[in-house]
Amino acid sequence: MLWRAQSALLVADVHLGKAASFRAAGLALPSGHSRDDLARLSELIACHAVEHLVVLGDLVHNRASYTDALNDAVIAFNRAHPLLKKTLIEGNHDNSAGQCPSRWEFSIHKKDLSINRLVFSHDPLIEAREGEVVIGGHLHPTARLRSLRESVTLPCFWQQARRLILPSFGSLTGGYPVRPAPGDVTYLVTPQQIFRNAHW
């Protein structure tokens, strides 16, 4: 999500190093997803003149994610964006993975971050105070896009009253099919078009 007034890009649930952690557990997954996800971030940052990257939790998957290859990829990402401010609001996976390396140059927030009545949190279900809006991740919301002959399930933004839940940014994450209440809105984003309430 772009916050143009702050030249900020907000993403959630990147889960860097997930494939490496699976391989460490004996499961055969191909490498390269973290490098590709960082490349997508770089493209968005360059395209939209982003000055501040805010990760709403789960930057990495677990302790086994901290490999030399991932460290090299993040250092290369930092070199490509030397003036970029980077903020991580820790999520449940970050907490269990251990301290983010200082050389990754993220400003770490253990809890929620409030800016101009917007509350940025990994957990989107925290209670907002009067006049506040919570923006979070964690749930990996998805919605279904249907045609007459086929359908596809894709990540979506899920808007509720005083709450916006971002889709997972990582390319190797699962999804949670949304169960919208009356008044909720979903936005399924494809490269060509944004579909509002695609699952209905």
Backbone as a printed PyTorch tensor [residue, N CA C, xyz], in Angstrom:
tensor([[[  0.8480,  -1.1810,   0.0000],
         [  0.0000,   0.0000,   0.0000],
         [  0.8850,   1.2320,   0.0000]],

        [[  0.5690,   2.1820,  -0.8770],
         [  1.3080,   3.4310,  -0.9260],
         [  0.6270,   4.4780,  -0.0570]],

        [[  1.3960,   5.1330,   0.7760],
         [  0.9320,   6.2790,   1.5600],
         [  1.6620,   7.4790,   0.9720]],

        [[  1.0380,   8.0790,  -0.0170],
         [  1.7230,   9.0970,  -0.8200],
         [  2.1210,  10.3210,   0.0000]],

        [[  1.2950,  10.7090,   0.9500],
         [  1.5980,  11.9020,   1.7510],
         [  2.8970,  11.7450,   2.5290]],

        [[  3.2720,  10.5040,   2.8220],
         [  4.4930,  10.2330,   3.5710],
         [  5.5770,   9.5940,   2.6990]],

        [[  5.3220,   9.4840,   1.4020],
         [  6.2510,   8.7960,   0.4830],
         [  6.6280,   7.4240,   1.0360]],

        [[  5.6210,   6.7230,   1.5630],
         [  5.8660,   5.4540,   2.2510],
         [  5.1970,   4.2990,   1.5180]],

        [[  5.8560,   3.1540,   1.5810],
         [  5.3130,   1.9010,   1.0730],
         [  5.1160,   0.9700,   2.2530]],

        [[  3.8930,   0.4420,   2.4200],
         [  3.5730,  -0.4690,   3.5090],
         [  3.3390,  -1.8650,   2.9430]],

        [[  4.0220,  -2.8430,   3.4960],
         [  3.8180,  -4.2390,   3.1180],
         [  3.7290,  -5.0710,   4.3920]],

        [[  3.1450,  -6.2450,   4.2720],
         [  3.0180,  -7.1410,   5.4230],
         [  3.3980,  -8.5550,   5.0170]],

        [[  3.9360,  -9.2990,   5.9600],
         [  4.1280, -10.7450,   5.7970],
         [  4.9690, -11.0870,   4.5700]],

        [[  6.2120, -10.6180,   4.5940],
         [  7.1370, -10.9010,   3.4940],
         [  7.6950, -12.3190,   3.6220]],

        [[  7.9660, -12.7560,   4.8230],
         [  8.4370, -14.1190,   5.1020],
         [  9.6910, -14.4690,   4.3010]],

        [[ 10.6770, -13.5790,   4.3500],
         [ 11.9590, -13.8800,   3.7160],
         [ 12.5540, -15.1490,   4.3150]],

        [[ 13.1930, -15.9310,   3.4690],
         [ 13.8740, -17.1310,   3.9320],
         [ 12.9780, -18.3080,   4.2420]],

        [[ 11.7390, -18.2720,   3.8070],
         [ 10.8290, -19.3730,   4.1270],
         [ 11.2720, -20.6690,   3.4530]],

        [[ 11.6730, -20.5820,   2.1850],
         [ 12.1070, -21.7880,   1.4740],
         [ 13.3480, -22.3790,   2.1350]],

        [[ 14.2740, -21.5130,   2.5500],
         [ 15.4850, -22.0010,   3.2160],
         [ 15.1440, -22.7300,   4.5090]],

        [[ 14.1610, -22.2070,   5.2380],
         [ 13.7820, -22.8700,   6.4870],
         [ 13.1440, -24.2280,   6.2160]],

        [[ 12.4030, -24.3370,   5.1080],
         [ 11.8140, -25.6230,   4.7450],
         [ 12.9030, -26.6170,   4.3330]],

        [[ 13.8920, -26.1140,   3.5810],
         [ 14.9880, -26.9940,   3.1700],
         [ 15.7760, -27.4750,   4.3880]],

        [[ 15.9530, -26.5870,   5.3680],
         [ 16.6550, -26.9780,   6.5900],
         [ 15.9060, -28.0820,   7.3320]],

        [[ 14.5850, -28.1280,   7.1340],
         [ 13.7660, -29.1600,   7.7740],
         [ 13.6430, -30.4100,   6.9150]],

        [[ 14.3500, -30.4420,   5.7650],
         [ 14.3590, -31.6320,   4.9200],
         [ 13.3530, -31.6380,   3.7970]],

        [[ 12.6580, -30.5030,   3.5740],
         [ 11.6900, -30.4200,   2.4840],
         [ 12.3410, -29.7570,   1.2730]],

        [[ 12.1470, -30.3390,   0.1120],
         [ 12.8080, -29.8440,  -1.1060],
         [ 11.9960, -28.7150,  -1.7320]],

        [[ 12.4250, -27.4760,  -1.5050],
         [ 11.8310, -26.3050,  -2.1380],
         [ 12.9140, -25.5660,  -2.9030]],

        [[ 12.5800, -25.0240,  -4.0650],
         [ 13.5880, -24.2840,  -4.8330],
         [ 13.9670, -22.9840,  -4.1480]],

        [[ 15.1650, -22.5310,  -4.4070],
         [ 15.6390, -21.2660,  -3.8480],
         [ 15.2450, -20.1120,  -4.7620]],

        [[ 15.4000, -18.8890,  -4.2680],
         [ 15.2040, -17.7060,  -5.0940],
         [ 13.9990, -16.8560,  -4.7630]],

        [[ 13.0630, -17.3640,  -3.9370],
         [ 11.8510, -16.5760,  -3.6920],
         [ 12.1590, -15.2850,  -2.9300]],

        [[ 13.0930, -15.3210,  -1.9840],
         [ 13.4230, -14.1100,  -1.2290],
         [ 14.0680, -13.0650,  -2.1260]],

        [[ 14.9640, -13.5070,  -2.9780],
         [ 15.6020, -12.5900,  -3.9210],
         [ 14.5500, -11.9630,  -4.8420]],

        [[ 13.6060, -12.7670,  -5.3010],
         [ 12.5500, -12.2480,  -6.1760],
         [ 11.6460, -11.2630,  -5.4370]],

        [[ 11.3180, -11.5470,  -4.1790],
         [ 10.4660, -10.6450,  -3.4130],
         [ 11.1770,  -9.3170,  -3.1430]],

        [[ 12.4700,  -9.3730,  -2.8530],
         [ 13.2260,  -8.1330,  -2.6720],
         [ 13.3080,  -7.3520,  -3.9800]],

        [[ 13.3800,  -8.0480,  -5.0930],
         [ 13.3900,  -7.3680,  -6.3980],
         [ 12.0570,  -6.6750,  -6.6580]],

        [[ 10.9490,  -7.3060,  -6.2560],
         [  9.6400,  -6.6580,  -6.4020],
         [  9.5530,  -5.4210,  -5.5270]],

        [[ 10.0850,  -5.4990,  -4.3210],
         [ 10.1250,  -4.3230,  -3.4510],
         [ 10.9430,  -3.2110,  -4.0930]],

        [[ 12.1000,  -3.5620,  -4.6380],
         [ 12.9540,  -2.5640,  -5.2850],
         [ 12.2330,  -1.8780,  -6.4370]],

        [[ 11.4930,  -2.6560,  -7.2110],
         [ 10.7570,  -2.0920,  -8.3460],
         [  9.7000,  -1.0950,  -7.8760]],

        [[  8.9680,  -1.4460,  -6.8260],
         [  7.9450,  -0.5440,  -6.2950],
         [  8.5700,   0.7210,  -5.7220]],

        [[  9.6780,   0.5720,  -5.0240],
         [ 10.3560,   1.7300,  -4.4290],
         [ 10.8300,   2.6910,  -5.5000]],

        [[ 11.4110,   2.1510,  -6.5640],
         [ 11.9060,   2.9950,  -7.6460],
         [ 10.7650,   3.6280,  -8.4330]],

        [[  9.7210,   2.8600,  -8.6870],
         [  8.6080,   3.3460,  -9.5190],
         [  7.8440,   4.4750,  -8.8380]],

        [[  7.7270,   4.4130,  -7.5070],
         [  6.8870,   5.3670,  -6.7800],
         [  7.6790,   6.3250,  -5.8990]],

        [[  8.9870,   6.3940,  -6.1100],
         [  9.8460,   7.3220,  -5.3530],
         [  9.6190,   7.1780,  -3.8520]],

        [[  9.6130,   5.9490,  -3.3760],
         [  9.3700,   5.6540,  -1.9640],
         [ 10.5850,   6.0650,  -1.1320]],

        [[ 10.3150,   6.7390,  -0.0120],
         [ 11.3770,   7.1480,   0.9060],
         [ 11.3740,   6.3600,   2.2100]],

        [[ 10.2540,   5.6790,   2.4910],
         [ 10.1200,   4.9660,   3.7680],
         [  9.4060,   3.6500,   3.5130]],

        [[ 10.0600,   2.5520,   3.8440],
         [  9.4690,   1.2180,   3.7510],
         [  9.0390,   0.7820,   5.1410]],

        [[  7.7640,   0.4440,   5.2920],
         [  7.2330,  -0.0230,   6.5700],
         [  6.7530,  -1.4610,   6.3930]],

        [[  7.3500,  -2.3770,   7.1380],
         [  6.9540,  -3.7820,   7.0870],
         [  6.0990,  -4.0800,   8.3120]],

        [[  4.8490,  -4.4590,   8.0700],
         [  3.8990,  -4.7040,   9.1600],
         [  4.0110,  -6.1460,   9.6510]],

        [[  5.2020,  -6.5300,  10.0200],
         [  5.4100,  -7.8150,  10.6460],
         [  5.7650,  -8.9520,   9.7170]],

        [[  6.4410,  -9.9440,  10.2980],
         [  6.8660, -11.1660,   9.6170],
         [  7.7390, -10.8780,   8.4060]],

        [[  8.7940, -10.1130,   8.6460],
         [  9.7980,  -9.8830,   7.6080],
         [ 10.4890, -11.1890,   7.2470]],

        [[ 10.8410, -11.9820,   8.2690],
         [ 11.4640, -13.2850,   8.0370],
         [ 10.5430, -14.3830,   8.5530]],

        [[ 10.8400, -15.6250,   8.1400],
         [  9.9510, -16.7320,   8.4960],
         [ 10.3030, -17.3500,   9.8440]],

        [[ 11.5630, -17.7610,  10.0260],
         [ 11.9770, -18.3060,  11.3160],
         [ 13.4980, -18.2510,  11.4440]],

        [[ 14.0320, -18.8290,  12.4930],
         [ 15.4730, -18.7380,  12.7530],
         [ 16.2990, -19.3230,  11.6200]],

        [[ 15.8210, -20.4110,  11.0120],
         [ 16.5580, -21.0450,   9.9270],
         [ 16.5800, -20.1950,   8.6560]],

        [[ 15.7940, -19.1230,   8.6410],
         [ 15.7600, -18.2410,   7.4690],
         [ 17.0140, -17.3910,   7.3550]],

        [[ 17.7230, -17.1860,   8.4690],
         [ 18.8880, -16.3030,   8.4710],
         [ 20.1100, -17.0200,   7.8880]],

        [[ 20.1320, -17.1400,   6.5770],
         [ 21.2410, -17.7680,   5.8790],
         [ 22.1780, -16.7000,   5.3230]],

        [[ 23.3750, -17.1210,   4.9260],
         [ 24.3160, -16.1890,   4.3000],
         [ 23.7350, -15.6210,   3.0060]],

        [[ 23.0310, -16.4790,   2.2580],
         [ 22.4510, -16.0240,   0.9890],
         [ 21.4200, -14.9240,   1.2220]],

        [[ 20.5740, -15.0960,   2.2570],
         [ 19.5740, -14.0680,   2.5390],
         [ 20.2470, -12.7920,   3.0240]],

        [[ 21.2290, -12.9250,   3.8850],
         [ 21.9360, -11.7460,   4.3670],
         [ 22.5540, -10.9730,   3.2070]],

        [[ 23.1820, -11.6820,   2.2700],
         [ 23.7800, -11.0240,   1.1080],
         [ 22.7200, -10.3170,   0.2700]],

        [[ 21.5370, -10.9410,   0.1310],
         [ 20.4660, -10.3420,  -0.6690],
         [ 19.9370,  -9.0660,  -0.0260]],

        [[ 19.7900,  -9.0630,   1.3070],
         [ 19.3010,  -7.8670,   1.9980],
         [ 20.3510,  -6.7610,   1.9480]],

        [[ 21.6290,  -7.1010,   2.1090],
         [ 22.6860,  -6.0970,   2.0160],
         [ 22.7060,  -5.4720,   0.6200]],

        [[ 22.5270,  -6.2880,  -0.4110],
         [ 22.4700,  -5.7640,  -1.7800],
         [ 21.2620,  -4.8540,  -1.9570]],

        [[ 20.1230,  -5.2280,  -1.3580],
         [ 18.9240,  -4.3900,  -1.4030],
         [ 19.2030,  -3.0350,  -0.7530]],

        [[ 19.8710,  -3.0460,   0.3950],
         [ 20.1980,  -1.7940,   1.0770],
         [ 21.1260,  -0.9250,   0.2430]],

        [[ 22.0820,  -1.5260,  -0.4140],
         [ 23.0050,  -0.7630,  -1.2540],
         [ 22.2780,  -0.1240,  -2.4340]],

        [[ 21.2500,  -0.7920,  -2.9220],
         [ 20.4770,  -0.2400,  -4.0360],
         [ 19.6020,   0.9310,  -3.6010]],

        [[ 19.3170,   1.0260,  -2.2870],
         [ 18.4410,   2.0810,  -1.7620],
         [ 19.0970,   2.7030,  -0.5270]],

        [[ 20.2100,   3.3870,  -0.6940],
         [ 20.9840,   3.8660,   0.4650],
         [ 20.2730,   4.9130,   1.3100]],

        [[ 19.3110,   5.6430,   0.7390],
         [ 18.6150,   6.6920,   1.4820],
         [ 17.2550,   6.2400,   2.0240]],

        [[ 16.9020,   4.9930,   1.7670],
         [ 15.5920,   4.4850,   2.1730],
         [ 15.5380,   4.2720,   3.6810]],

        [[ 14.5230,   4.8510,   4.3190],
         [ 14.2440,   4.5790,   5.7270],
         [ 13.4540,   3.2820,   5.8020]],

        [[ 13.8200,   2.3970,   6.7290],
         [ 13.1680,   1.0900,   6.8290],
         [ 12.7050,   0.8590,   8.2600]],

        [[ 11.4190,   0.5370,   8.4030],
         [ 10.8220,   0.2830,   9.7130],
         [ 10.1940,  -1.0960,   9.7190]],

        [[ 10.4680,  -1.8570,  10.7550],
         [  9.8390,  -3.1660,  10.9440],
         [  9.0430,  -3.1500,  12.2400]],

        [[  7.7490,  -3.4240,  12.1210],
         [  6.9090,  -3.6520,  13.2950],
         [  6.8530,  -5.1600,  13.4900]],

        [[  7.4680,  -5.6510,  14.5380],
         [  7.6820,  -7.0800,  14.6710],
         [  6.3660,  -7.8560,  14.7090]],

        [[  6.3640,  -8.9810,  14.0050],
         [  5.2410,  -9.9010,  14.0180],
         [  5.5900, -11.1620,  14.7910]],

        [[  4.6740, -12.1040,  14.8200],
         [  4.8970, -13.3330,  15.5770],
         [  6.0750, -14.1430,  15.0300]],

        [[  6.2650, -14.1530,  13.7110],
         [  7.3970, -14.8880,  13.1450],
         [  8.7180, -14.1820,  13.4420]],

        [[  8.7110, -12.8610,  13.4200],
         [  9.9320, -12.1190,  13.7730],
         [ 10.3260, -12.3950,  15.2110]],

        [[  9.3480, -12.4400,  16.1010],
         [  9.6300, -12.6920,  17.5150],
         [ 10.2790, -14.0540,  17.7160]],

        [[  9.7760, -15.0700,  17.0230],
         [ 10.3270, -16.4110,  17.2000],
         [ 11.6380, -16.5950,  16.4390]],

        [[ 11.8630, -15.7690,  15.4060],
         [ 13.0860, -15.8930,  14.6030],
         [ 14.2970, -15.2860,  15.2900]],

        [[ 14.0750, -14.4000,  16.2400],
         [ 15.1890, -13.7470,  16.9080],
         [ 15.4720, -12.3790,  16.3090]],

        [[ 16.4570, -11.7060,  16.8650],
         [ 16.7590, -10.3240,  16.5140],
         [ 17.1310, -10.1630,  15.0410]],

        [[ 16.4930,  -9.2130,  14.3870],
         [ 16.8470,  -8.8580,  13.0120],
         [ 18.2750,  -8.2960,  13.0060]],

        [[ 19.1560,  -8.7560,  12.1060],
         [ 20.5420,  -8.2730,  12.1020],
         [ 20.6220,  -6.7540,  11.9670]],

        [[ 21.4860,  -6.1410,  12.7570],
         [ 21.6160,  -4.6830,  12.7180],
         [ 22.0720,  -4.1900,  11.3550]],

        [[ 22.8380,  -5.0010,  10.6450],
         [ 23.3300,  -4.5750,   9.3330],
         [ 22.2200,  -4.4990,   8.2850]],

        [[ 21.0310,  -5.0350,   8.6190],
         [ 19.8960,  -4.8930,   7.7170],
         [ 19.2990,  -3.4880,   7.7930]],

        [[ 19.6450,  -2.7480,   8.8330],
         [ 19.3280,  -1.3250,   8.9570],
         [ 17.8290,  -1.0350,   9.0410]],

        [[ 17.1180,  -1.8600,   9.7850],
         [ 15.7070,  -1.6070,  10.0680],
         [ 15.5650,  -0.9740,  11.4440]],

        [[ 14.7060,   0.0220,  11.5400],
         [ 14.2750,   0.5220,  12.8360],
         [ 13.1880,  -0.4210,  13.3430]],

        [[ 13.3840,  -0.9990,  14.5280],
         [ 12.5070,  -2.0560,  15.0230],
         [ 11.5150,  -1.5070,  16.0320]],

        [[ 10.2440,  -1.8500,  15.8510],
         [  9.2060,  -1.5280,  16.8210],
         [  8.6310,  -2.8450,  17.3380]],

        [[  8.7250,  -3.0500,  18.6320],
         [  8.2200,  -4.2740,  19.2320],
         [  6.6990,  -4.3210,  19.2470]],

        [[  6.0820,  -3.1260,  19.3200],
         [  4.6210,  -3.0560,  19.3630],
         [  4.1260,  -2.1520,  18.2470]],

        [[  2.8980,  -1.7160,  18.3670],
         [  2.2640,  -0.9180,  17.3270],
         [  2.9300,   0.4480,  17.1880]],

        [[  2.7430,   1.0370,  16.0070],
         [  3.2720,   2.3660,  15.7080],
         [  2.1070,   3.2510,  15.2800]],

        [[  1.9250,   4.3930,  15.9420],
         [  0.8280,   5.3180,  15.6340],
         [  1.3750,   6.5730,  14.9710]],

        [[  0.7820,   6.9280,  13.8210],
         [  1.1410,   8.1400,  13.0990],
         [ -0.1490,   8.7760,  12.5890]],

        [[ -0.4240,   9.9850,  13.0400],
         [ -1.5900,  10.7400,  12.5430],
         [ -2.8830,   9.9310,  12.6090]],

        [[ -3.1350,   9.3100,  13.7580],
         [ -4.3560,   8.5310,  14.0080],
         [ -4.4370,   7.2390,  13.1840]],

        [[ -3.3550,   6.8850,  12.5080],
         [ -3.2440,   5.5730,  11.8870],
         [ -2.3890,   4.7060,  12.8030]],

        [[ -2.8930,   3.5200,  13.1130],
         [ -2.1770,   2.5970,  13.9810],
         [ -1.6780,   1.4340,  13.1290]],

        [[ -0.3570,   1.3210,  12.9970],
         [  0.2490,   0.2680,  12.1980],
         [  0.6270,  -0.8830,  13.1220]],

        [[  0.1280,  -2.0640,  12.7950],
         [  0.2930,  -3.2140,  13.6790],
         [  0.3750,  -4.4840,  12.8490]],

        [[  1.1320,  -5.4680,  13.3420],
         [  1.0740,  -6.7680,  12.6700],
         [ -0.2970,  -7.3960,  12.8760]],

        [[ -0.7930,  -7.3460,  14.1010],
         [ -2.1070,  -7.9040,  14.4320],
         [ -3.1840,  -6.8910,  14.0450]],

        [[ -3.9950,  -7.1930,  13.0450],
         [ -5.0000,  -6.2120,  12.6140],
         [ -6.2330,  -6.1660,  13.4990]],

        [[ -6.3390,  -7.0940,  14.4480],
         [ -7.5590,  -7.2110,  15.2470],
         [ -7.4760,  -6.4810,  16.5740]],

        [[ -6.4180,  -5.7020,  16.7790],
         [ -6.3550,  -4.8960,  17.9960],
         [ -7.4620,  -3.8430,  17.9560]],

        [[ -7.8710,  -3.4050,  19.1260],
         [ -8.9450,  -2.4250,  19.2090],
         [ -8.4110,  -1.0250,  18.8950]],

        [[ -9.1020,  -0.3250,  18.0050],
         [ -8.7440,   1.0540,  17.6900],
         [ -9.4810,   1.9950,  18.6360]],

        [[ -8.7570,   3.0090,  19.0890],
         [ -9.4060,   4.0370,  19.8930],
         [-10.2510,   4.9360,  18.9950]],

        [[-11.0930,   5.7300,  19.6030],
         [-11.9770,   6.6170,  18.8520],
         [-11.1670,   7.4970,  17.9060]],

        [[-11.5690,   7.4980,  16.6280],
         [-10.9120,   8.3240,  15.6300],
         [ -9.6950,   7.6930,  14.9840]],

        [[ -9.3100,   6.4760,  15.4230],
         [ -8.1400,   5.8010,  14.8680],
         [ -8.5470,   4.7320,  13.8560]],

        [[ -7.6160,   4.4160,  12.9630],
         [ -7.7930,   3.3280,  12.0020],
         [ -6.5900,   2.4070,  12.1330]],

        [[ -6.8410,   1.1090,  12.2500],
         [ -5.7730,   0.1180,  12.3480],
         [ -5.4410,  -0.4110,  10.9580]],

        [[ -4.1550,  -0.4430,  10.6420],
         [ -3.6780,  -1.0470,   9.3930],
         [ -2.7310,  -2.1720,   9.7840]],

        [[ -3.0540,  -3.4000,   9.3730],
         [ -2.2660,  -4.5440,   9.7990],
         [ -2.1600,  -5.6100,   8.7320]],

        [[ -1.5840,  -6.7200,   9.1260],
         [ -1.3860,  -7.8540,   8.2230],
         [ -1.8050,  -9.1390,   8.9090]],

        [[ -0.8820, -10.1100,   8.9510],
         [ -0.9900, -11.3400,   9.7260],
         [ -1.9710, -12.3690,   9.1640]],

        [[ -3.1260, -11.9580,   8.6630],
         [ -4.1560, -12.9110,   8.2690],
         [ -4.0000, -13.4360,   6.8420]],

        [[ -3.1830, -12.7980,   6.0150],
         [ -2.9770, -13.2140,   4.6130],
         [ -4.3050, -13.3310,   3.8570]],

        [[ -5.1410, -12.2910,   3.8260],
         [ -6.4670, -12.4210,   3.2090],
         [ -6.3890, -12.6880,   1.7100]],

        [[ -7.3220, -13.5160,   1.2330],
         [ -7.4570, -13.8110,  -0.1940],
         [ -8.9220, -13.7010,  -0.6000]],

        [[ -9.1490, -13.4870,  -1.8890],
         [-10.5030, -13.4590,  -2.4440],
         [-10.4880, -14.2030,  -3.7630]],

        [[-11.6570, -14.6310,  -4.1960],
         [-11.7700, -15.4360,  -5.4090],
         [-12.3120, -14.5810,  -6.5540]],

        [[-11.6380, -14.6600,  -7.7030],
         [-12.0620, -13.9800,  -8.9250],
         [-12.6300, -15.0330,  -9.8560]],

        [[-13.8920, -14.8630, -10.2540],
         [-14.5870, -15.8860, -11.0410],
         [-14.9680, -15.3680, -12.4200]],

        [[-14.9000, -16.2700, -13.4040],
         [-15.4960, -16.0290, -14.7180],
         [-16.5040, -17.1510, -14.9540]],

        [[-17.0740, -17.2260, -16.1430],
         [-18.0680, -18.2630, -16.4050],
         [-17.4650, -19.6650, -16.3500]],

        [[-16.1730, -19.8010, -16.6900],
         [-15.5840, -21.1300, -16.8220],
         [-14.5000, -21.4520, -15.7980]],

        [[-13.9520, -20.4420, -15.1450],
         [-12.8350, -20.7230, -14.2490],
         [-12.7910, -19.6980, -13.1260]],

        [[-11.9490, -19.9710, -12.1500],
         [-11.7810, -19.0390, -11.0380],
         [-10.3460, -19.1210, -10.5460]],

        [[ -9.9310, -18.0700,  -9.8510],
         [ -8.5930, -18.0270,  -9.2750],
         [ -8.6810, -17.3050,  -7.9420]],

        [[ -7.9160, -17.7810,  -6.9610],
         [ -7.8570, -17.1440,  -5.6570],
         [ -6.5600, -16.3700,  -5.5510]],

        [[ -6.6530, -15.0920,  -5.1810],
         [ -5.4970, -14.2120,  -5.1270],
         [ -5.5190, -13.3970,  -3.8330]],

        [[ -4.3570, -12.8880,  -3.4030],
         [ -4.3380, -12.0080,  -2.2250],
         [ -5.1890, -10.7650,  -2.4310]],

        [[ -5.7500, -10.2620,  -1.3420],
         [ -6.5920,  -9.0730,  -1.4420],
         [ -6.3980,  -8.1790,  -0.2250]],

        [[ -6.7880,  -6.9290,  -0.3750],
         [ -6.9180,  -6.0080,   0.7490],
         [ -8.3210,  -6.1820,   1.3130]],

        [[ -8.4390,  -6.1730,   2.6360],
         [ -9.7330,  -6.3920,   3.2900],
         [-10.0130,  -5.1970,   4.1870]],

        [[-11.0120,  -4.4110,   3.8040],
         [-11.3730,  -3.2010,   4.5410],
         [-12.5920,  -3.4590,   5.4100]],

        [[-12.4160,  -3.2000,   6.6970],
         [-13.5120,  -3.2720,   7.6490],
         [-13.6950,  -1.8960,   8.2730]],

        [[-14.6830,  -1.7630,   9.1200],
         [-14.8710,  -0.4960,   9.8100],
         [-13.6440,  -0.1930,  10.6690]],

        [[-12.9690,   0.9280,  10.3660],
         [-11.8010,   1.3770,  11.1340],
         [-10.6600,   0.3580,  11.1280]],

        [[-10.5690,  -0.4410,  10.0450],
         [ -9.5120,  -1.4510,   9.9670],
         [ -9.2420,  -1.7740,   8.4960]],

        [[ -7.9540,  -1.8830,   8.1310],
         [ -7.5540,  -2.3260,   6.7990],
         [ -6.5060,  -3.4120,   6.9650]],

        [[ -6.7630,  -4.5760,   6.3780],
         [ -5.8500,  -5.7130,   6.4800],
         [ -5.1670,  -5.8980,   5.1290]],

        [[ -3.8390,  -5.8270,   5.1500],
         [ -3.0710,  -5.9510,   3.9180],
         [ -2.8530,  -7.4200,   3.5600]],

        [[ -2.7510,  -7.7140,   2.2690],
         [ -2.4090,  -9.0760,   1.8670],
         [ -0.9490,  -9.3730,   2.1910]],

        [[ -0.5980, -10.6380,   2.2030],
         [  0.8070, -11.0000,   2.3900],
         [  1.5820, -10.6330,   1.1240]],

        [[  2.7560, -10.0410,   1.3240],
         [  3.5950,  -9.6410,   0.1880],
         [  4.4570, -10.8000,  -0.3100]],

        [[  4.8280, -11.6970,   0.5590],
         [  5.7220, -12.7890,   0.1800],
         [  5.1050, -13.7100,  -0.8510]],

        [[  5.9520, -14.2000,  -1.7480],
         [  5.4670, -15.0670,  -2.8260],
         [  5.3080, -16.5130,  -2.3910]],

        [[  5.7470, -16.8450,  -1.1790],
         [  5.6780, -18.2220,  -0.7040],
         [  4.8680, -18.2950,   0.5850]],

        [[  3.7390, -17.6200,   0.5930],
         [  2.8630, -17.6240,   1.7650],
         [  1.5000, -18.1700,   1.3870]],

        [[  0.8360, -18.7580,   2.3440],
         [ -0.5240, -19.2300,   2.1240],
         [ -1.5120, -18.0830,   2.2610]],

        [[ -2.7970, -18.3990,   2.1290],
         [ -3.8100, -17.3640,   2.2030],
         [ -5.0040, -17.7920,   3.0290]],

        [[ -5.7330, -16.7860,   3.5070],
         [ -6.9340, -17.0120,   4.3120],
         [ -8.1380, -16.4570,   3.5510]],

        [[ -9.0540, -17.3250,   3.0960],
         [-10.2410, -16.8200,   2.3840],
         [-11.0820, -15.9360,   3.3010]],

        [[-11.3510, -14.7300,   2.8680],
         [-12.0540, -13.7850,   3.7320],
         [-13.5120, -14.1760,   3.8810]],

        [[-14.0640, -13.8270,   5.0270],
         [-15.4950, -14.0090,   5.3150],
         [-16.0430, -12.6240,   5.6450]],

        [[-16.3430, -11.8230,   4.6280],
         [-16.7010, -10.4260,   4.8790],
         [-18.0440, -10.2830,   5.5790]],

        [[-18.0780,  -9.3700,   6.5140],
         [-19.3270,  -9.0010,   7.1670],
         [-20.0040,  -7.9100,   6.3500]],

        [[-21.2790,  -7.6570,   6.5780],
         [-21.9350,  -6.5530,   5.8750],
         [-21.1800,  -5.2480,   6.1050]],

        [[-20.9240,  -4.5440,   5.0190],
         [-20.1830,  -3.2920,   5.0950],
         [-18.6990,  -3.4440,   4.8080]],

        [[-18.1800,  -4.6810,   4.8690],
         [-16.7800,  -4.9100,   4.5240],
         [-16.5790,  -4.7790,   3.0120]],

        [[-15.3590,  -4.4730,   2.6290],
         [-15.0020,  -4.3720,   1.2110],
         [-13.6820,  -5.0910,   0.9970]],

        [[-13.5690,  -5.8570,  -0.0850],
         [-12.2890,  -6.4410,  -0.4710],
         [-11.8460,  -5.8470,  -1.8060]],

        [[-10.5280,  -5.7350,  -1.9430],
         [ -9.9350,  -5.2330,  -3.1820],
         [ -8.8990,  -6.2440,  -3.6480]],

        [[ -9.2210,  -6.9550,  -4.7150],
         [ -8.3070,  -7.9210,  -5.2950],
         [ -7.5400,  -7.2190,  -6.4090]],

        [[ -6.2230,  -7.2540,  -6.3310],
         [ -5.3830,  -6.4770,  -7.2370],
         [ -4.6670,  -7.4040,  -8.2080]],

        [[ -4.8170,  -7.1430,  -9.4980],
         [ -4.0450,  -7.8170, -10.5320],
         [ -3.2080,  -6.7560, -11.2490]],

        [[ -2.2390,  -7.1510, -12.0560],
         [ -1.4470,  -6.1440, -12.7880],
         [ -2.2830,  -5.2510, -13.7000]],

        [[ -3.4420,  -5.7390, -14.1200],
         [ -4.2550,  -4.9780, -15.0510],
         [ -5.3860,  -4.1900, -14.4020]],

        [[ -5.8840,  -4.6320, -13.2650],
         [ -7.1320,  -4.0650, -12.7560],
         [ -7.2920,  -4.3540, -11.2640]],

        [[ -8.0620,  -3.5060, -10.5970],
         [ -8.4650,  -3.7420,  -9.2070],
         [ -9.9240,  -4.1880,  -9.2130]],

        [[-10.1990,  -5.3040,  -8.5660],
         [-11.5590,  -5.8350,  -8.5140],
         [-12.1160,  -5.6480,  -7.1140]],

        [[-13.2110,  -4.9220,  -7.0110],
         [-13.8470,  -4.6540,  -5.7280],
         [-14.8640,  -5.7370,  -5.4370]],

        [[-14.7530,  -6.3410,  -4.2470],
         [-15.6600,  -7.4080,  -3.8370],
         [-15.7350,  -8.5200,  -4.8740]],

        [[-14.5540,  -9.0070,  -5.2990],
         [-14.4890, -10.0030,  -6.3670],
         [-15.1220, -11.3380,  -5.9760]],

        [[-15.1730, -11.6230,  -4.6740],
         [-15.6590, -12.9330,  -4.2250],
         [-17.1890, -12.9900,  -4.1500]],

        [[-17.8730, -11.9030,  -4.3740],
         [-19.3270, -11.8900,  -4.2060],
         [-20.0260, -12.1910,  -5.5270]]])
